[in-house]
Amino acid sequence: MVCPFCSEEHPVTMDRCPLTGQQLRAPLPVEALPAGEERATFSSLLAEAARLYRRNLLVFLVTGSVAFLPFAGLQIWSGLEAVPPPAMREAMRISMRASQEHRSLSTEEQAQLQRASAAARPDNKEFLIGTALMLVFFPLLFAVQMLSQAALVPLVGDRAFGGKMGPGRAWLAVGLHSGGILWTATLSTLATMVGFLFCVLPGVLAVVGFALAMPVVLLEGRRGTDALRRSWRLMAVEWPRVVGMWLVAIAATAVLVGPLSLLFFRAATSDPDAMFDLMSGWRGIGLQLSQIAISMLLFPLPVIGTTLVYLHARREQENIPLAELQLQMQRAATGT
């Protein structure tokens, strides 16, 4: 709507003009307020998310996977670069076999291990590149997840109300709101990383408290600290349902990835040659691709659930009519 005080376009969800602070609409009398919607249970929201994902599996997979593809390529490249050279692999085989046979390394074996370690020591340039990759790995993963979530939010809202939005329009919505998304994601990522660096608990609180930031940016037109504060207020009530969605996805990932990890560790403890074959070449790439594929397969489920929690929260806590939520979905998709 057009603000009568500053003549700027504001989301219909705003009660006050952000520039002048003036009240945009008169508060309704208590008797005129619609009755609050009954609070949906976690199990019903999880079932609704699963049904929505199953009916639109391909669309959600394609949309959520776009941002992960460059990250997956970086992960595979870094894994291949981390494979030790042949001399180091031979020395590691000798060391592991000695450990399995419960004996000490001979003088010749110790000398071989020292020569291999000296030969495999990276130069300063390689060391700096490896350190930089390790430093950006987790922030990049967090940022990629935020972008994928941003693309899935309008798609979830559209499909939940019976729409036919596709991946192209979902990512178009991200492009139309790119400024707010990138700024909010940057602040959220920085707060989370600082929280984890100084103490784990603040980082966990930041992850939980900002979980609804992307729906707020896309559907309410907020950005930056305003969006993060709005997410924090909503999560003060909704955190059990949102955290539950992610815990279900984490548990499912552990169940599916577990056999692959077990295969790796069994090879590592029983046969050194098999372990090195698994670490390098097509076997290693296949293992990493399988793990990435499982993560991408399950990632849309908690995002769908989180977005549904947000939509239900707007209706349950704020009595937002269904028609107004549908209007916000259309505006998010078109940038109007």
PENOR-V17538 format. One record per pair of residues at least 12 apart in sequence whose C-alpha atoms are under 10 Angstrom apart, sorted by the first residue. I is the first residue (numbers start at 1). J is the second residue. Records with the same first field share a line. If there is no record, write none. Layout:
I: J ; J
This chain:
1: 13 ; 14 ; 24 ; 336
2: 24
3: 16 ; 17 ; 18 ; 19 ; 22 ; 24
4: 17 ; 22 ; 24
5: 17 ; 19 ; 20 ; 21 ; 22 ; 23 ; 24
6: 18 ; 19 ; 20 ; 22
9: 336
10: 24 ; 220 ; 221 ; 222
11: 219 ; 220 ; 221 ; 222 ; 328 ; 331 ; 336
12: 24 ; 219 ; 220 ; 221 ; 324 ; 325 ; 327 ; 328
13: 219 ; 220 ; 221 ; 320 ; 324 ; 325 ; 328
14: 220 ; 221 ; 222
15: 27
33: 318 ; 319
34: 318 ; 319 ; 320 ; 321
35: 316 ; 319
36: 315 ; 316 ; 317 ; 318 ; 319 ; 320
37: 312 ; 313 ; 314 ; 315 ; 316 ; 317 ; 318 ; 319 ; 320 ; 321
38: 312 ; 315 ; 316 ; 317
39: 312 ; 313 ; 315 ; 316 ; 317
40: 241 ; 309 ; 312 ; 313 ; 316
41: 241 ; 309
42: 240 ; 241 ; 242 ; 244 ; 245 ; 305 ; 309
43: 241 ; 244 ; 245
45: 241 ; 245 ; 304 ; 305 ; 306 ; 308 ; 309 ; 312
46: 241 ; 244 ; 245 ; 248 ; 301 ; 302 ; 304 ; 305 ; 306 ; 308 ; 309
47: 305
48: 160 ; 304 ; 305 ; 308
49: 156 ; 160 ; 245 ; 300 ; 301 ; 302 ; 303 ; 304 ; 305 ; 306 ; 307 ; 308 ; 309
50: 300 ; 301 ; 302 ; 304 ; 305
51: 301
52: 156 ; 159 ; 160 ; 301 ; 304 ; 305
53: 156 ; 159 ; 160 ; 298 ; 300 ; 301 ; 304 ; 305
54: 301
55: 159
56: 156 ; 159 ; 164 ; 166
57: 297 ; 300 ; 301
58: 166 ; 167
59: 152 ; 155 ; 164 ; 165 ; 166 ; 167 ; 168
60: 151 ; 152 ; 155 ; 156 ; 166 ; 167 ; 170 ; 297 ; 299 ; 300 ; 301 ; 304
61: 152 ; 167 ; 296 ; 297 ; 298 ; 299 ; 300 ; 301
62: 166 ; 167 ; 168 ; 296 ; 297
63: 148 ; 149 ; 151 ; 152 ; 155 ; 166 ; 167 ; 168 ; 169 ; 170 ; 171 ; 300
64: 144 ; 145 ; 147 ; 148 ; 149 ; 150 ; 151 ; 152 ; 167 ; 170 ; 171 ; 296 ; 297 ; 298 ; 299 ; 300 ; 303
65: 144 ; 145 ; 148 ; 293 ; 295 ; 296 ; 297 ; 299 ; 300
66: 144 ; 147 ; 148 ; 151 ; 167 ; 171 ; 296
67: 141 ; 143 ; 144 ; 145 ; 146 ; 147 ; 148 ; 149 ; 151
68: 141 ; 144 ; 145 ; 147 ; 148 ; 292 ; 293 ; 295 ; 296
69: 144 ; 292 ; 296
70: 144
71: 137 ; 140 ; 141 ; 144 ; 292
72: 141 ; 288 ; 289 ; 292 ; 293
73: 289
74: 133 ; 137
75: 133 ; 137 ; 285 ; 288 ; 289 ; 292
76: 284 ; 285 ; 286 ; 287 ; 288 ; 289 ; 292
77: 285
78: 130 ; 133 ; 134
79: 279 ; 280 ; 284 ; 285 ; 288
80: 279 ; 280 ; 281 ; 282 ; 284 ; 285
81: 130 ; 280
82: 130 ; 279 ; 280
83: 276 ; 279 ; 280 ; 281 ; 284
84: 116 ; 117 ; 120 ; 276 ; 279 ; 280
85: 116 ; 119 ; 120
86: 116 ; 120
87: 112 ; 113 ; 115 ; 116 ; 117 ; 119 ; 120
88: 112 ; 113 ; 114 ; 115 ; 116 ; 117 ; 118 ; 119 ; 120
89: 113 ; 116 ; 272 ; 273 ; 276
90: 112 ; 113 ; 116 ; 272 ; 273 ; 276
91: 109 ; 110 ; 111 ; 112 ; 113 ; 114 ; 115 ; 116 ; 117
92: 112 ; 113 ; 116 ; 117 ; 272 ; 276
93: 113 ; 271 ; 272 ; 273 ; 275 ; 276
94: 109 ; 110 ; 112 ; 113 ; 272
95: 109 ; 110 ; 113 ; 272
96: 268 ; 269 ; 270 ; 271 ; 272
97: 269 ; 270 ; 271 ; 272
100: 269 ; 270 ; 271
138: 189 ; 193
139: 186 ; 189 ; 190 ; 192 ; 193
140: 189
141: 189
142: 185 ; 186 ; 188 ; 189 ; 192 ; 193 ; 207
143: 182 ; 185 ; 186 ; 188 ; 189
144: 185
145: 185 ; 299 ; 303
146: 181 ; 182 ; 184 ; 185 ; 186 ; 188 ; 189 ; 211 ; 213 ; 214 ; 303
147: 171 ; 174 ; 178 ; 181 ; 182 ; 185 ; 214
148: 170 ; 171 ; 174 ; 214 ; 299 ; 300 ; 303
149: 174 ; 211 ; 212 ; 213 ; 214 ; 215 ; 299 ; 300 ; 302 ; 303 ; 304 ; 306 ; 307
150: 170 ; 171 ; 173 ; 174 ; 177 ; 178 ; 181 ; 185 ; 213 ; 214 ; 215 ; 216 ; 217 ; 218 ; 303
151: 167 ; 168 ; 169 ; 170 ; 171 ; 172 ; 173 ; 174 ; 175 ; 214 ; 215 ; 218
152: 167 ; 170 ; 171 ; 173 ; 174 ; 214 ; 215 ; 300 ; 303 ; 304 ; 307
153: 170 ; 173 ; 174 ; 214 ; 215 ; 216 ; 217 ; 218 ; 219 ; 300 ; 303 ; 304 ; 306 ; 307 ; 308 ; 310 ; 329 ; 332
154: 166 ; 169 ; 170 ; 171 ; 173 ; 174 ; 214 ; 215 ; 218 ; 219 ; 307 ; 328 ; 329 ; 330 ; 331 ; 332 ; 333
155: 167 ; 169 ; 170 ; 171 ; 173 ; 304 ; 307 ; 329 ; 332 ; 333
156: 170 ; 300 ; 303 ; 304 ; 305 ; 306 ; 307 ; 308 ; 329
157: 215 ; 219 ; 304 ; 307 ; 308 ; 310 ; 311 ; 325 ; 326 ; 328 ; 329 ; 330 ; 332
158: 170 ; 326 ; 328 ; 329 ; 330 ; 332 ; 333
160: 304 ; 307 ; 308 ; 311 ; 326
161: 322 ; 323 ; 325 ; 326 ; 329
163: 326 ; 329 ; 330
165: 333
169: 333 ; 334
170: 332 ; 333 ; 334
171: 333
172: 332 ; 333 ; 334 ; 335
173: 218 ; 329 ; 330 ; 331 ; 332 ; 333 ; 334 ; 335
174: 218 ; 332 ; 333 ; 335
175: 333 ; 335
176: 218 ; 332 ; 333 ; 334 ; 335 ; 336
177: 217 ; 218 ; 221 ; 223 ; 332 ; 333 ; 334 ; 335
178: 217 ; 218
179: 217 ; 223 ; 224
180: 214 ; 217 ; 218 ; 221 ; 222 ; 223 ; 224 ; 227
181: 213 ; 214 ; 215 ; 216 ; 217 ; 218 ; 221 ; 222 ; 223 ; 224 ; 227
182: 223 ; 224
183: 223 ; 224 ; 225
184: 210 ; 213 ; 214 ; 217 ; 222 ; 223 ; 224 ; 225 ; 226 ; 227 ; 228
185: 210 ; 213 ; 214 ; 217 ; 223 ; 224 ; 228
186: 224
187: 224 ; 225 ; 228
188: 206 ; 207 ; 209 ; 210 ; 211 ; 213 ; 224 ; 225 ; 227 ; 228
189: 203 ; 206 ; 207 ; 210
190: 203 ; 206
191: 203 ; 205 ; 206 ; 207 ; 210
192: 204 ; 205 ; 206 ; 207 ; 208 ; 210
193: 206 ; 207
194: 206
195: 207
205: 232
206: 228 ; 232
207: 243
208: 231 ; 232 ; 235 ; 236 ; 238 ; 239 ; 240 ; 242 ; 243
209: 228 ; 229 ; 230 ; 231 ; 232 ; 233 ; 234 ; 235 ; 236 ; 238 ; 239 ; 242
210: 227 ; 228 ; 229 ; 230 ; 231 ; 232 ; 233 ; 234 ; 235
211: 228 ; 231 ; 232 ; 234 ; 235 ; 239 ; 242 ; 243 ; 303 ; 306 ; 307 ; 310
212: 227 ; 228 ; 230 ; 231 ; 232 ; 233 ; 234 ; 235 ; 238 ; 239 ; 242 ; 303 ; 306 ; 307 ; 309 ; 310
213: 225 ; 226 ; 227 ; 228 ; 229 ; 230 ; 231 ; 232 ; 234 ; 235
214: 227 ; 228 ; 231 ; 307
215: 227 ; 231 ; 306 ; 307 ; 308 ; 310 ; 311 ; 332
216: 228 ; 229 ; 230 ; 231 ; 234 ; 307 ; 310
217: 230 ; 231 ; 332
218: 328 ; 329 ; 331 ; 332 ; 333 ; 335
219: 311 ; 325 ; 326 ; 327 ; 328 ; 329 ; 330 ; 331 ; 332 ; 333
220: 325 ; 328 ; 329 ; 331 ; 332
221: 328 ; 331 ; 332 ; 335
231: 310
234: 310 ; 313 ; 314 ; 317
235: 309 ; 310 ; 313
237: 313 ; 317
238: 306 ; 309 ; 310 ; 312 ; 313
239: 306 ; 309
241: 305 ; 306 ; 309 ; 310
242: 302 ; 303 ; 305 ; 306 ; 307 ; 308 ; 309 ; 310
243: 302 ; 306
244: 302 ; 305 ; 306
245: 301 ; 302 ; 303 ; 304 ; 305 ; 306 ; 309
246: 299 ; 301 ; 302 ; 303 ; 305 ; 306
247: 302
248: 298 ; 301 ; 302
249: 295 ; 298 ; 299 ; 300 ; 301 ; 302 ; 303
250: 295 ; 298 ; 299 ; 302
252: 294 ; 295 ; 298
253: 291 ; 294 ; 295 ; 296 ; 297 ; 298 ; 299
254: 294 ; 295
256: 290 ; 291 ; 294 ; 295
257: 287 ; 290 ; 291 ; 292 ; 294 ; 295
258: 291
260: 287 ; 288 ; 290 ; 291
261: 287 ; 291
263: 275 ; 278 ; 287
264: 276 ; 278 ; 279 ; 284 ; 287
311: 325
